[in-house]
Amino acid sequence: MTGPVAPKNYGRDESLAERMDRNWVELLQELRVLQTGVQILAGFLLTLPFQSRFETLDDYQTRLYLANVVLAALTTATILLPVSVHRRLFRQGLKQALVSSADIIVRFSLTGVGLLSVGTTSLIFDVTVGRTAGVIAGVGLLAVLVLLLVLVPAWIRRRARKEESL
């Protein structure tokens, strides 16, 4: 059985505790950005039932709307989860586990924000232009988000590793 592998220093002169503190602060900043986006989308969604045109939604649009509301609530919960976990684990010497789990939670939160953006865009296009436009807008935004949030970071990582090996 082997022990844990020491993480790279990445040119920094910091202890493991300092690195975990820095990583935690960086994760919290990312969560703040995500939270703002979710709040804007959720706020928009919550105002819709009070619009007169809301009563004209067909079954598909109503289901899409409700799916977006549920997704907004779940994404909000995942964004709040690292803070809740931190409160429960505060001063227990578990910062490394907290940072590691928060990293995973932020990835889920990013997925939720992306899907919420796709669903909301699809709903808006569906209601204002038509079903075909709603599907095209949703699929188009999904493709753009996959490109920007998955493929571009993978390309940057691959490029950086290639440069490091030179």
GIVEN-V516870 format. One record per backbone hydrogen bond with DSSP energy under -1.0 kcal/mol. CO is the residue of the C=O (numbers start at 1). NH is the residue of the N-H. If there is no record, write none. Layout:
{{CO;NH} {CO;NH}}
This chain:
{{9;12} {15;19} {16;20} {17;21} {18;22} {19;23} {20;24} {21;25} {22;26} {23;27} {24;28} {25;29} {26;30} {27;31} {28;32} {29;33} {30;34} {31;35} {32;36} {33;37} {34;38} {35;39} {36;40} {37;41} {38;42} {39;43} {40;44} {41;45} {42;46} {47;50} {48;51} {51;54} {53;56} {54;57} {58;62} {59;63} {60;64} {61;65} {62;66} {63;67} {64;68} {65;69} {66;70} {67;71} {68;72} {69;73} {70;74} {71;75} {72;76} {73;77} {74;78} {75;79} {76;80} {77;81} {80;84} {81;85} {82;86} {83;87} {84;88} {85;89} {86;90} {89;92} {94;98} {95;99} {96;100} {97;101} {98;102} {99;103} {100;104} {101;105} {102;106} {103;107} {104;108} {105;109} {106;110} {107;111} {108;112} {109;113} {110;114} {111;115} {112;116} {113;117} {114;118} {115;119} {116;120} {117;121} {118;122} {119;123} {120;124} {121;125} {122;126} {123;127} {124;128} {125;129} {125;130} {130;134} {131;135} {132;136} {133;137} {134;138} {135;139} {136;140} {137;141} {138;142} {139;143} {140;144} {141;145} {142;146} {143;147} {144;148} {145;149} {146;150} {146;151} {147;152} {150;154} {151;155} {152;156} {153;157} {154;158} {155;159} {156;160} {157;161} {158;162} {159;163} {160;164} {161;165}}
